[in-house]
Amino acid sequence: MKDFERKMLPRKSIDTETWFIECYRRHQGHPMKILISLYKGNYHKFVLAVVSFFIKHACVWVLPILTANIINDVTAHNPNTVRNIIFYTVFEGVLIMINVPMNYLYTAYKSLATRYVETGLRKALVRKLQQLSISYHVETQSGRLQSKIMRDVEAVETLSTQMFLNILNIVLNIGVALIVTGSKSKTVLVFFVFAAPIAAVTMVSFRNVMKNKNREFRKEMEETSARVMEMVELVPVTRAHALEDEEVRKISSQLFAVAEKGYQLDVVQALFGSVGWAIFQIFQVICLAFTGYLAVKGSIQVGDITLYQSYFSTVVNQVSAIVTLLPIIAKGVESVNSIGEVLLSEDVEHNEGKEKLSDVEGVFDFEEVGFHYNNSENKVLNQLNLHVEQGQTIAFVGESGAGKSTILNMVIGFHMASEGKVLLDGRDMSQIDLRTYRRYLAVVPQTSILFSGTIRENITYGCEHVTDEELAEVVRAANLTDLVESLPGGLDTAVGEHGGKLSGGQRQRIAIARALIRDPKIIVLDEATSALDSISEKMIQEAINNLVKGRTTFIVAHRLSTIRDADRIAVIADGRCVEYGTFEELMELKGEFYRMKVLQS
Ligand code: ADP
């Protein structure tokens, strides 16, 4: 793998990701220039590919000339005919033999260059996605980003191949055909120049009708596959409500719709396909008649009729290839631009040049903090003031939409205050290199996000050199001992995709263990909303208590019973802290918190 990487990299060592972003920045708005500059350092591979292509293709260009020469020799009773035939045969034979290794070289050079750009673009996109702000990710559907990394890059690769090599192929083919024809007969050249484009454009326009029908058919197929998937997912609900016949009826009508579109496609294909073919043949016949007539008149030699016949078909096919290429080029250009939108996005977290932290205590101050999301004018937080001591646990409660998660996101540094300041140990958070701060932070989100791997891997995510003793301690503190012991593979049991093989409570305790192993100074904990049975709840509560001990902790609590031990509780309403104090103090106050507590119990 390493060898291959070296082979693929450009001659001059450049940092591909930085260079690619630079290409986009320099040539903004000129997709073709961007595309060409991405290949910097790899141009020699293209030159080698072109040379290999020329040699590999020579046998195809030469064969019609040799055929014509042999016919001409035979008809002219040339005494050297036999000697010539032997020479031509050996010559063409050698060219054909060379074709195989040259085709290999051509493909290898072309592929090395295009795969390099493809990989480089994907790497640059992946890195950029890791840098883009969390707001960007929240606002952009993850599917769209995925499609940029996979589909758009693929379209750019196709564009490169088409632009640099197929167009070259076309130009060379047409060029050779026209030059040879022109050198032999100007009249035939004029005929080619007028007749070939007409033939090509007529053929392609018939093909386009087929393409449209094809598109309709594909859309109907996609629709069907989505419906079938939905139907399969719904089977338990359908069965439970005895709606099987209804479902079968719905899908059947969809299947008939597909069949109808399929039939239309078949018929149109048969009709237009044969019309296109017939047009091509008619032009061939016209060419034959025309060159035959010229031969009778003595303007051209008899053998040249076959030469023109084969070159005419080459020119027509190549011109129609150009017309077919246009949509592919348009799609590729669109993809070049679409990748640029991400690579050039300024919505990144800026950490460079900011203060790096080498230690964190965990004292927080919110001073007159106001916040609104970029996409709306509504103030989510409004003149919020809070002071949190080192090691204190502060719980936020309030109605949904009050702004609790927004506060947690500010503690993580995902959002910066629009007004006022958030201070960490007396330092303005907007002036801190957040990457250094987050080494002291652990986040336990509402829905625990596990990746497909073992329990061990999920707990030690991002931490190297964890000893077995440390891990055992964490497993104990997160109340996971019973679970781990009950599994045949212990810590090395795979959790399935997204932790699918575990219960919600178990997943959450793994997330708590993941936080514990980092031994953080600050904890951000968004309590799961899903109802748990009392045993699970007790186990999680114990794990949380172990986690928060001695650490500054921010909790969003949905079950008010779980925050009895919090040092402070802040009731958030309309982006402000409306009540603040210990559990007992707030209960005595008989205000908002008391009302919520009574409602829940
Ligand atoms: P809570 O956690 O208390 O339920 P949030 O902090 O999630 O509340 O949301 C506070 C308000 O901000 C809500 O009105 C919500 O609609 C809005 N909001 C949350 N996220 C975004 C976003 N990415 N863009 C715009 N508005 C948002």
Boltz pocket constraint, residues with backbone or C-beta under 6 A from the ligand:
constraints:
  - pocket:
      binder: B
      contacts: [[A, 135], [A, 138], [A, 373], [A, 375], [A, 376], [A, 380], [A, 398], [A, 399], [A, 400], [A, 401], [A, 402], [A, 403], [A, 404], [A, 405], [A, 406], [A, 407]]
      max_distance: 6.0
